[in-house]
Amino acid sequence: MTTADVSKVPGDQKAIVGSLNNLFNAVMPAANTPPKKREMEDNSRRIGALFWKLNESQVSAKVVQKLLQMCAALDAGNWPAAQHIQIELTASDWDECSVWLTALKRLIKIRQAMG
């Protein structure tokens, strides 16, 4: 995730990168055991894959819109709304999102548990 090139991410999608970086950094302190650290490394790889796809304009407009909505909910601390959008993406766009959607689900769940 930290090494993903985001230099060509379109301006309107940079909010997704910023929001997901903030989410990842907020939950990182919860990775205080070896299994949790491995899970966070996996999350980082998966989110990095999303960043790469955004950088290469390989994310559909429909998914980008849902990600923007999810990130607005995350930034507002509205975990239920973010989780709802994540579930929508799972149901409607799994083929496109499967690589990184698992990481978003985990990160939202951890952040929600943190309060």
C-alpha positions, -999 to +999 in steps of 0.1 A: +000+000+000+028+024+009+047+017-022+017+019-046+021+045-073-008+070-070+007+097-091-018+093-119-050+088-098-075+113-111-081+143-089-117+134-080-104+099-068-076+111-046-100+114-018-104+076-019-066+072-015-065+097+014-094+083+032-082+047+030-047+057+041-063+074+071-084+043+079-054+020+076-033+042+098-061+045+124-064+008+128-027+000+126-022+003+164-047-025+169-023-049+151-005-058+184-001-096+179+017-115+152-016-128+136-030-093+135+002-079+120+001-105+093-036-096+086-026-059+084+002-067+059-024-086+038-048-056+041-019-033+029-013-055-001-049-056-010-055-019-006-023-014-026-039-033-054-069-010-054-045+020-054-027+006-084-060+000-102-071+036-095-038+048-108-042+029-140-079+039-144-090+003-141-119+009-117-153+013-132-172+046-127-199+028-108-174+014-083-156+047-080-189+064-071-195+038-044-160+041-031-164+079-029-196+074-009-179+049+014-150+072+020-173+101+028-190+079+054-156+067+068-143+103+070-175+112+089-171+082+113-204+067+100-192+031+102-227+015+096-231+035+063-196+025+052-203-011+060-236-009+041-218+003+010-191-024+014-219-050+015-235-034-016-201-037-034-199-073-024-233-081-038-231-060-070-195-058-080-177-088-065-159-097-098-143-063-100-137-057-063-128-091-048-091-085-045-094-055-022-129-057-008-120-082+019-094-057+032-120-029+034-144-051+052-117-060+078-105-024+083-141-011+087-148-038+112-117-031+133-123+007+132-159+002+142-148-019+172-123+007+183-151+032+188 
